[in-house]
Amino acid sequence: MVSHPGEQEVTSEQKVRSEQQVRVIRNQQLNEQSVLLTLEAPAIAQSAQPGQFVNLACNKFLRRPIGIMQTDRNTGLIKIGIRIQGEGTRWLANAQPGDSLSALGPLGHGFELANCRRIITVGGGTGVFPLFFVQQRCHELDLESIAVCGFRSRTDSVLTGDYAGLGCRTLFASDCGDLDVPGHAAQALLQLLSDLPEKEGTAILTCGPKVMMQAVARIAAEYKIPCQVSLEERMACGIGVCLVCACAVKNGGEQGTSYQRCCVEGPVFPAEVIQWST
């Protein structure tokens, strides 16, 4: 089993009781495929930690796990980013102000920020949304941070102005070369680390496509920098019962593989325990 420092056992019954109705306040179109929903969710806003998610009911479809992008404890508002990838996310992306959504959350084990003195986030695809929450927390804690984000193109990019608005150093990559760095986010990370002064307490946090995260984990290992990865697995219940989101992890010092639930023990894991598919 993979354990996390300070982790507490939370029963499925306790998580089921966290179901609540949240109200849509705003639906902001980011590009053709992505929207940003602002939700009135006071309980979630108060307790959510970077890396956690909400599991949203969407009409006749199974719930969809969506990473929390931003919280405001004072107003009770949270923001989530949705990229349309199928009928379920399309239904959520069409939610209008005043609509009510059923939400389970906050769920999952998030990023470990304790003892970090410098944080580098590396996001690709929908991973840039939950990693924004990390950068928001770094801003609140006055913690040095760098945001690396990868997109297909400038047209496909989202949140570039929002990241810059937090005051963190930013590095944006695009496959077609029309942003800061040509290529994907892992290539931008490699360029960053090539001339970044070493600093004790540096950590790399990544979320996005598996192939990108695997590359990020490999680079982090080469530079001997601790790395945490947030896996994006298909889910159903979101509370650890159905096992749809089970992911392969290494058995510590033993040979072989075991399985952990992405919705409970994850979605965030130390990179070194992930059994990457080849």
LINJOHU-V667450 format. One record per residue. N is the residue number from 0. RES is the residue in three letters. PSI is psi in whole degrees, -180 to 180 (NA if undefined). NEAR is the number of other C-alpha atoms within 8 Angstrom. D_FIRST is the distance of its C-alpha to the first C-alpha in whole Angstrom. Layout:
{{N	RES	PSI	NEAR	D_FIRST} {N	RES	PSI	NEAR	D_FIRST}}
//
This chain:
{{0	MET	144	6	0} {1	VAL	123	7	4} {2	SER	153	6	6} {3	HIS	138	5	10} {4	PRO	133	4	13} {5	GLY	8	4	15} {6	GLU	138	6	13} {7	GLN	145	4	14} {8	GLU	129	4	13} {9	VAL	123	6	16} {10	THR	157	6	17} {11	SER	-36	9	18} {12	GLU	-40	6	22} {13	GLN	-39	8	22} {14	LYS	-36	13	21} {15	VAL	-38	9	23} {16	ARG	-11	6	26} {17	SER	2	9	25} {18	GLU	137	10	27} {19	GLN	161	7	31} {20	GLN	128	9	34} {21	VAL	147	11	34} {22	ARG	134	12	37} {23	VAL	124	16	38} {24	ILE	-39	11	40} {25	ARG	144	10	41} {26	ASN	110	13	40} {27	GLN	122	7	41} {28	GLN	123	8	41} {29	LEU	-43	9	39} {30	ASN	-167	9	40} {31	GLU	-28	5	41} {32	GLN	-6	7	37} {33	SER	141	12	36} {34	VAL	160	13	37} {35	LEU	117	13	36} {36	LEU	131	14	35} {37	THR	125	12	36} {38	LEU	141	13	35} {39	GLU	107	11	36} {40	ALA	73	12	33} {41	PRO	-44	10	33} {42	ALA	-40	7	30} {43	ILE	-42	11	28} {44	ALA	-34	13	30} {45	GLN	-35	10	29} {46	SER	-13	7	26} {47	ALA	142	10	24} {48	GLN	151	8	22} {49	PRO	132	13	22} {50	GLY	-15	17	20} {51	GLN	170	15	20} {52	PHE	169	12	22} {53	VAL	147	13	24} {54	ASN	110	13	24} {55	LEU	132	12	28} {56	ALA	140	11	30} {57	CYS	88	13	32} {58	ASN	-125	6	35} {59	LYS	0	4	35} {60	PHE	167	7	32} {61	LEU	156	8	28} {62	ARG	152	11	27} {63	ARG	128	12	26} {64	PRO	125	10	23} {65	ILE	124	11	25} {66	GLY	141	12	24} {67	ILE	128	18	26} {68	MET	-35	14	28} {69	GLN	148	11	30} {70	THR	153	13	31} {71	ASP	103	10	34} {72	ARG	-31	9	34} {73	ASN	-41	4	37} {74	THR	-15	6	38} {75	GLY	19	14	35} {76	LEU	147	13	35} {77	ILE	159	15	32} {78	LYS	142	12	32} {79	ILE	143	14	30} {80	GLY	136	14	31} {81	ILE	126	13	31} {82	ARG	127	10	32} {83	ILE	115	10	34} {84	GLN	-3	7	32} {85	GLY	-171	6	33} {86	GLU	-36	7	35} {87	GLY	-51	12	32} {88	THR	-29	13	32} {89	ARG	-41	10	36} {90	TRP	-44	10	36} {91	LEU	-40	9	34} {92	ALA	-19	13	36} {93	ASN	3	6	40} {94	ALA	139	9	39} {95	GLN	155	9	42} {96	PRO	133	9	42} {97	GLY	-21	7	43} {98	ASP	151	8	40} {99	SER	135	8	38} {100	LEU	144	11	34} {101	SER	125	10	31} {102	ALA	137	12	28} {103	LEU	129	14	25} {104	GLY	172	11	23} {105	PRO	144	12	22} {106	LEU	159	14	19} {107	GLY	170	13	16} {108	HIS	124	12	14} {109	GLY	-163	11	17} {110	PHE	146	10	18} {111	GLU	111	4	18} {112	LEU	-12	5	21} {113	ALA	142	4	22} {114	ASN	4	5	23} {115	CYS	136	9	24} {116	ARG	-17	10	28} {117	ARG	130	12	28} {118	ILE	131	14	26} {119	ILE	117	12	27} {120	THR	139	15	26} {121	VAL	110	18	26} {122	GLY	147	16	27} {123	GLY	148	15	28} {124	GLY	-136	9	29} {125	THR	-10	12	28} {126	GLY	-20	12	25} {127	VAL	-21	14	28} {128	PHE	-58	12	28} {129	PRO	-29	16	25} {130	LEU	-21	17	26} {131	PHE	-36	11	29} {132	PHE	-39	14	27} {133	VAL	-46	11	26} {134	GLN	-35	14	29} {135	GLN	-44	10	31} {136	ARG	-39	9	29} {137	CYS	-41	12	29} {138	HIS	-43	11	33} {139	GLU	-35	7	33} {140	LEU	0	6	31} {141	ASP	44	6	34} {142	LEU	131	10	31} {143	GLU	134	9	32} {144	SER	155	12	31} {145	ILE	135	12	31} {146	ALA	120	14	31} {147	VAL	124	15	31} {148	CYS	139	14	31} {149	GLY	139	16	32} {150	PHE	166	15	34} {151	ARG	-41	9	36} {152	SER	173	12	40} {153	ARG	-39	9	41} {154	THR	-34	5	42} {155	ASP	-13	8	38} {156	SER	151	10	37} {157	VAL	154	6	36} {158	LEU	12	7	36} {159	THR	-43	8	37} {160	GLY	-34	6	40} {161	ASP	-44	7	37} {162	TYR	-47	13	35} {163	ALA	-34	10	38} {164	GLY	-19	7	39} {165	LEU	-13	9	37} {166	GLY	3	7	38} {167	CYS	158	13	35} {168	ARG	138	8	36} {169	THR	150	10	36} {170	LEU	112	11	36} {171	PHE	131	14	36} {172	ALA	151	17	36} {173	SER	145	18	37} {174	ASP	-34	11	37} {175	CYS	5	8	41} {176	GLY	21	11	42} {177	ASP	17	9	43} {178	LEU	-158	10	41} {179	ASP	-43	9	40} {180	VAL	131	11	39} {181	PRO	139	12	39} {182	GLY	-168	12	36} {183	HIS	178	13	32} {184	ALA	-36	17	30} {185	ALA	-36	12	29} {186	GLN	-38	8	32} {187	ALA	-38	15	33} {188	LEU	-44	11	30} {189	LEU	-42	9	31} {190	GLN	-41	8	35} {191	LEU	-49	8	34} {192	LEU	-22	8	32} {193	SER	-27	6	35} {194	ASP	20	6	37} {195	LEU	124	6	35} {196	PRO	142	5	35} {197	GLU	148	4	32} {198	LYS	125	7	31} {199	GLU	138	5	28} {200	GLY	10	8	26} {201	THR	139	12	26} {202	ALA	147	12	23} {203	ILE	128	13	23} {204	LEU	128	14	21} {205	THR	149	15	22} {206	CYS	137	17	22} {207	GLY	-157	15	24} {208	PRO	144	10	24} {209	LYS	-41	7	21} {210	VAL	-35	6	24} {211	MET	-46	12	25} {212	MET	-37	13	22} {213	GLN	-41	9	21} {214	ALA	-41	9	24} {215	VAL	-44	12	24} {216	ALA	-39	12	20} {217	ARG	-43	8	22} {218	ILE	-44	10	25} {219	ALA	-41	12	23} {220	ALA	-40	10	22} {221	GLU	-37	7	25} {222	TYR	2	6	27} {223	LYS	44	6	24} {224	ILE	127	10	23} {225	PRO	140	11	19} {226	CYS	136	14	19} {227	GLN	137	13	17} {228	VAL	140	14	17} {229	SER	109	13	17} {230	LEU	141	12	17} {231	GLU	91	8	19} {232	GLU	155	6	18} {233	ARG	140	6	21} {234	MET	164	11	20} {235	ALA	-73	10	22} {236	CYS	-37	8	21} {237	GLY	2	12	19} {238	ILE	15	11	17} {239	GLY	9	10	14} {240	VAL	-45	7	17} {241	CYS	-23	7	18} {242	LEU	13	7	15} {243	VAL	-34	7	17} {244	CYS	14	11	15} {245	ALA	134	9	12} {246	CYS	151	8	12} {247	ALA	131	11	11} {248	VAL	158	12	8} {249	LYS	149	12	9} {250	ASN	56	11	7} {251	GLY	-127	6	8} {252	GLY	-8	4	12} {253	GLU	159	6	11} {254	GLN	155	7	13} {255	GLY	-177	6	12} {256	THR	144	9	10} {257	SER	180	9	7} {258	TYR	140	9	8} {259	GLN	151	12	7} {260	ARG	123	13	10} {261	CYS	-28	14	13} {262	CYS	-13	14	15} {263	VAL	-66	12	12} {264	GLU	-26	13	9} {265	GLY	-161	14	12} {266	PRO	-8	17	14} {267	VAL	130	14	14} {268	PHE	155	12	12} {269	PRO	136	10	12} {270	ALA	-32	10	15} {271	GLU	-14	6	14} {272	VAL	-11	11	10} {273	ILE	132	10	12} {274	GLN	90	8	13} {275	TRP	137	6	17} {276	SER	145	3	19} {277	THR	NA	2	22}}
//
